[in-house]
Amino acid sequence: MGQSSSIHALPPTHRHGHTNMSHHGSAVASEILHRTDSGCGEDYISELPDECLASIFQFLSSGDRKSCSLVSRRWVRVEGQSRHRLALSAHSDLLPHVPSLFSRFDAVTKIALRCDRRSISIDDDTLVLISLRCRNLTRLKLRGCRELTDVGMAAFAKNCKSLKKFSCGSCMFGVKGMNAVLDHCSSLEELSVKRLRGINDGVAEQIGPGVAASSLKTICLKELYNGQAFGPLIIGAKNLRSLKLLRCFGDWDRIFEMVANRKNSLVEIHLERLQVTDAGLMAISNFSDLEVLHLVKTPECTNLGIVSVAERCKMLRKLHIDGWRTNRIGNEGLIAIAKNCGNLQELVLIGVNPSSISLESLATNCQKLERLALCGSETIGDLEISCIAAKCMALKKLCIKGCPVSDQGIESFAWGCPNLMKIKVKKCRGVTSDLADWLRVRRGSLVVNLDVCEVEADGLYVSASDGGAQDDGVEFPSMVSQVGAAAAAPVTDAAPSSSSGRTSFFKPRFGLFGGRSLAACTFRWWSNTGSNDSL
């Protein structure tokens, strides 16, 4: 059970047509349809209890379940009663179809309501009616529902007090609507808010903490002009474990200092294009259980703040730094990380210029380092790459982009990093396709991704989260070469001749909301090539 459905504002009887039956579940449904129509064979399925039939449905995709609902009245009833998730097109004409939809899908606990920019969205009446039909709702996602107001959100919150996850993007309700959710949903665990227009009007009223503060574990705020209105909620959420603040205006140092003054459970913090200084990082250093820290384009953060975090957050496992080529975070901060964070497993450095000294310190002291990305650095050359190959024994995945490395540096991975599974080299002019082919032959189990195209001046500096309303990261462009097995070529010990290369000049972008994610792209590639890591 728990299958999802994408249903538009049409009567349910018009929703279910035959889909492309390429999956096994659809083939089974097709066979039963044939038997039913021809009258041949015995119908053993009719002897199964509804609960067993519903359990079979849970292994099918949404499209396959729609096909199965065509078999009989019983199947359409069982299929509807066993669905827990619905994705509805939240246009204004949805209202008259709500009763029939939720008469069929009467066990729904998770709903996504989306409306495109050019359409009029559902209003308060529709949302309230849905809440009356789904009082056991645990998850709600709102996208582009611009006609919803504080009144509708307040009524919804009173009817759906079991809500555990709430996400909204590009909506127009304001502080009162958000406070209603926090005041009535005592089980709320995850809150995600993006471009909430109703709190951008300079109203002094604050959001939270409410009864939800005691249960909240994750807060994600994106692209809010008045994001600090959530300050009381962040400060009051004593069981908060993950905090993501991306492209929100205001000075955030004071909020971090106030959070640091109380006992907290924070283990993950993401900061992107945020006004936070070393004072904020020093406050964050009081979060002794911190395991994941992302600093993306926070130009007022320097080595001083990184050193403070390194010395006090010794449980750190994942660190992402996009220095935005400001050169304010470098050797001093990285050496402090190397000396104090022995549990580090994942390190991403973008627009940071470390020396061979700091890289050697990281390679020597961080013996658990498994994932490393080095992007847009003018100081990472063959010597530094050879050091990584020689000393990072646990390294499994490596990404190098826009650095002045050549074949000579990359060829060191033919012998180094014995646990290396995947390596990606992109926009490094000194690396040739011949070297990549040779490396694949030398290490047959190694997945090598190489893009030898020219480096574009504006191609590197990109934002860490610009995917959709709540999606971080986008995929890399298609690779010129991607091979996961050994090429059928003779093995030689001699590497192809190296070709020298220089790093290109990268133009930083100082806009607030523009760009895409280089770090997210890097780890999306890793996950797409078989990683089981949660990145």
N, C-alpha and C positions, 0 to 999 in steps of 0.2 A: 504494500500500500504506500501511500505517500507520493504517488506519481503526480506530476504536474500537468496542467492543461493550459493551452493558449486559446482563449475563446473571445470572440468579438461580440459586439452588441447586436446579435441576431437571436431569434428564438432558438432554443436548444435543438429542436427537430431539424434545423438547417445546418447544424454545426458539423455533422459527422459524415464525411464522404470517404470513399476508399483512398488510402494513401499508397505510396510506393512500397509494396510489401517486400522489402529486401531483407528484413530480419526474420529470424526463425519464428518469432511470436506471430507475425503477420501471416506466415505460411501456414501455421497451425490454424489460425482463424479462417483462412481461405479454405483449407481442407474441410473444416467443420461446416462452413457455409455450403460447400459443394455437397456434402453428405445430407445436409438438411434439405437442400433443394431437390436432390435426386431421389431421396428416400431410401438410399442404400446404406447398409451397415447399421449397427446398433449405436444408440446415443448414450454412451457411458457417462458423458459429462453431466447429463441431467440428474444423475444419481449423486453427484458431489454436493455436499452442503455449500451454502453460500459463502461460508468462511473460507473453505478450501479454494473455491473459485476466485475469491478476492485475493487470496495469497498467490495464486498463479498470475493474476493481473499485475502484481507488484513487480514482476520480473520484466514486464514489457515497457517499451517506450510510450510516450504520450500518444504518438500517432498510431501505434499498434493497438493501444487500448481503444482508441476511437473506432478502429476497424472492428474490434471485437464487440463493441457495443451495437453493431449492426446485426449480430447473429440472432438475437431474440429479445423479447421484452424483459426476460429474466436477466440476461446479460447486461442490458443497458441499465437496469436497476442496480445490480451488484457493482457494475463498473462505476456508476455515479456515487454510490454510497461508500466506496472504498478509496475515492480520491481525497487527498488531504490538501492539495495545492492547486490554486487556480491563478492564471495570469489573464487579466481582463483588459480589453481596450477601453480606457476610461473616458469615452466620449460622452457628450451630454445626453445622447439618446439611449444610454444604458439603463436608465431608471425603470422603464416599463418592463424590462426583461429580468430584473433582479428577482422577483418572486419565483418565476419558473426556473431560473438558473439554480437558485439555492434550494428549491424543492428537490431537484435531482441531485445536486452535489451538496448533500446536507451534512457531510462530515468534514467539511473544509476547515482547516485551522491556519492556513497560510495563503495570503492573497497579495498579488502584485497588481497595482492599478497604474496604467501608463497612458499618457495622452501626448500626442505630438504637438509641436508648436503652432501649427496652422489650424488646429481644431479647438473647439470649445470643450472644456473638460467637464467632468461630473461636478455637481454642486453639493451643498450640504445635505440636501434631501436624499440623494443617492447614497452617500456615505453612511448616513444615519440608518437608512433602511438595510444596508449591508450589515451594519453592526448589530441590528436587531435579529437578523437571520443567522449571524455567526458570533454568538456570544462567547464561544470557546476559542476565538481567534488568538493565536500566539505570535503570528508574524504579519506585519503589514508593510508594504513598500509602496510609496506614492511617488510618481514621476510626472511632472508637468501638470499637476492638478491645480490649475491656477484659480479656479472658481471656489475652492474650499476656503472657508473663513474660520475665525476663532470659535464661532458658535457651533459649527459643524464638528470641529475637532473636540470641543468640550463634550458634546453629546456622544460622540464616538467613544471617547475615553471612559465615560460613565458606563457604557454598555459592554465594553471589552476590557475588563479589568485584569484578565489573565495574559495580556500582551507581554511577550518576552523580547521581541525584536521589533524595532520601529526605525524605518528609514524613509527619508523624504528628500526630494530634490526638485528645485525650480517650482516651488509652491509659494502661495501668497499669504497664508495665514501668519500670525505673528506670535508675540510673547505669550498672550493669554492662551492661545491654542496649544503651544508647547508646554506651558505650565500645567494645563489640564491633563495632558498625558502623564506628566511626572507626578501629579498629585493623586491620580486614580489608579495607575498601573504599578502596583507594588511589586510585581514580579519582573519588571523590565530589566533585561540584562545587557542589551546592545542598543545603542542610539547612534544613528548616522544622519547627519544633516548637511545638505549642500545647497547653496544659493537659496536660502530661505528669505524671500524678498520682504516679508512682513516685519522683519526686525531691523531693517536698514533705514528706518525713518527717524533715527535719533532719539527714540523713546528711552527714557532712563530706567524703565522697569527691567529688573533682572530675571533671569531664568533659573529656576531650581531653588533649593535642592529637591524638595518634594519627597514623597514617600519612596520614590524610585531610587533615591540616592543610596539606600542601603543595599540594593540588589544590583545596581549597575556595575558591569565589569568592563565594558568597552564603550568608548566615546570617540566618534570620528566627526570632525567639523571641517568643511571645505568651502572655500571661496565665500566667506561671510564678511561683510563690511562692518558688522557689529558683533563679531564673534565673542568678544569679551563679555557680552551679556550672559554667556554661559558660565562665567566665572564662579558664581555661587554653586552651581551644579558640580563643576570639576573639583572645587575645594571640598564640597560636602560628600562626594562619592568616596567613602572610606574603603570600599572593597574594589575600587577601580584597578584593573590590571593592564589595560591597553588604552593609550591616549594618542590620537592622531590629529594634529592641527596642521592644515595645509592651506596656505594662501589666505590667511585670515588677518585682517588689519588690526593694529593696536600693539601696545607694549605688553608683552607677556611675562616679563621678568617677575613682576609683583605676584602674579597668580602662581607661578612655580614656587616662589618663596613662601607663599601661604600654604601651599600643598605640602611643602617640605617641613612645615612646623607641626604637622600632625603625623600620626602613624599612617602609613600607606602601604599598598600592596602592588604598586606599579612595577611591571616587568618589561613593558614595551612602550617606547615613545617614538613617534615620528613627527619631525618638525620640518616643514617645507615653506620656503619664502615667507618666513615669519620674522617679526621684529623681536629678536631675542639676543641677548648679549652674554658675555661671560658670567655675569651675575645670575642669569637664568640657568646656565650650565652648572654653576656652583651649587645652586639650589637642587638641581637634578641629581647632583652627585650624592645627595643625602638619601636617594632611593637605593639602598644597599642591595636590593634584590633585582635591580635592573639587569635584563639579559639582552634586550634589543634596543639599539639607538640608531635612528636615521637623522642626520643633519644635512638637509638639502638646500643649498643656496640661502644660508643664514650668514650674511657677510660680516656681521658684528661679532661672530664667534671666532675666537683665536686659540692659539696653543694653550693659553692660560686656562681656559675653560675645559679643554680636552684633558689636560693634565689632572685637573681636579676630578673629573669623571673617572679617569683611569685609576687614580689612587684610591678611590672609595667604592667604585662599582666593580668589584673583582669577579662578579659572576657574569660579566658581559660575554655573550656568545656571538652576537651579530652586530657589526658596526658598518654603517654606510655614511660616507662623507662626500658631499659634492662641494668642493671649496670655491667653485665659481671663478677660479683663476685669480682669486684675491691674494693668494700667498700668505694668508694669515694663519693657516693651519699647515704645519709641515713637520720637519724632523723632530722638534721638541715634543710635540703632542704624540707623534707616532712611536717614538722611543718610550714614552711613558706608558702607552698602550702595551707595547711589547714587554715591558718589565713587570706590569701589574696584572695583565689580563691573559693569564695562561689558558683559560677556557675558550678563547676566541676560536670560532669555527668558520666564520664568514666575514670577509672584509672587502668592501667596495670603496675604491678611491677614484673620484672623478675630479678633474681640474685641480688636483693636488700634486705638488712637485717634491716628492721625497728624494733623499739622496741614497746612495748605496749603503750608507751607515745605518739609516733607519730601516731600510728594507732588510738588511742583514740581521738586524736586531729582531725584527718581526719574524723572519724565517727561522731564526735560532731559538727564540723563546716561545713562540706560539706553535707548539708541536701538534696541536689538535686542529690546525687550520686546514679546512677541506675545500673551501670555495673562495676564490680570489678574483677580483676584477680590477684592472688598472686601465683607466681611460683618460685620454686627453692630458697626459703628463709629458712635459718637455724634458724631464730628467731621467725617465726610465728608458734605458738603452740596453744594449746587449750584455753589458757587465751585470746590470741589476737583474735581468732575466736569467742569466746563468747562475746567479746566486740563489734565486728562487728554485731553479731546477735542482740545484745541488743540496739544498737544505730543507725544503718543504716536503718532508717524507710522507705526510698524511694527505697532501693535496690531491683532490679528485677532479676538480673542475676549475678551469682557468679561462679568463677572458681578457684579451689585450686589444685595446682600440685606440687608434690615433696617437701612438707612441713611436719614438724614433728607434725602433728595433729593426733588425735585419735577419737574414737567414742564419747568420752566425749565432745569434742569441736563441732563436727558436730551435735550432738543431740540438741544443743541449737537452731538450726533452726526449730525445731518442734514448737517453740513458738515465736522466734524472727523474724525480717524482715517480717512484715505482707504482703508486696507487692511482696515477692520473688516468681518468676515464674519458674526459672531453676537454678539448682545447679549441678556443675560438680566437681568430686573429682577424681584425677588421680595420681597414684604412691605415695600415702600416706599410708605407710605400717600399720599405726595404725588404719586405718578405715576398718571395716569389712562389708561384704555383708549383714549380719544380721541387722546392723544399717541402711543401705540403705533401706531395706525392711520395717523396722519399721517406718522410716521417710516418706516413701510413704504412708503408712497407716495413719499416724498422719495427713499428709497434702495431701489429695487426689488430689488436683489440681497442686501440685508441680511436675515438671519433674526432676527426679534424674538420673544422669549419674555417674556410679561408675566403675572404673577400679582398681581391687585389685591386678593386676599382679606385679611382682617384678620390682624394679626400676633398670634400666640399667645405668652403670656408665657414658656412653656417650650419654644418651638419651635425656637430657634436653637442652643443650646449642646449639641453632640452630639459623639460620639467619632469619631476619624479612622479607625477600622477595626473594624467590627463586622458583618461580612458573614457569613461562614460559618467553617468551620475554617481556611481560608486565604484567604478572599476579602475584599478591602478595599473598603468603600464600598457604598452602596445607591443606587438611583435616586431622583431627585426625584419628588415627587408630581406628578400630571398637571397640566399647565399650563392656565390659563384660556384663553390665546390663544397659538397657535403658527402662524405663517404664514411660508413661505419664498419667496413670490412677491409681486409688487406687487398691491395691491388695485385693483379697477377703479373708481377714484374720481379726480376732477379734482385735479391737482397745484396746490397753493397755496404761497406763501412764508410764510404766516402760521401759526405754531404755535397749537395750542389753548391756551386760557388755563390758566395754571399753578394748581395747587392746593397749598397749603402742607401740609407734613406734618412730624411729629415722630417721632423714633425712639422705639420702645417700650422699656419696661424689660424687660431679658432676665435671666432667673434662671439663674445658672451652676449646674452640677451637679458636685459634688465627689466623686462616687462613683468607684470605681476602674475597674469593668468595664462601666459603663452607657453608653447612648447610641449614636448613629449618626454618620456622617461628613458634615459639611457640605462640607468641601473635596473629599472623594471624590465627593460628589454632584455638585458643580459640574463637575468634570472628567469625570465619567461622562456628564453631559449634553453636554459639548463633544464627546467621542468619539462619542456616539450621533448627532451631527449632522454627521458627516463628517470629523472631525479625523483626520489621519494622524500626529499627534504621539503619542509614547509618554508617557503621563501616569501 
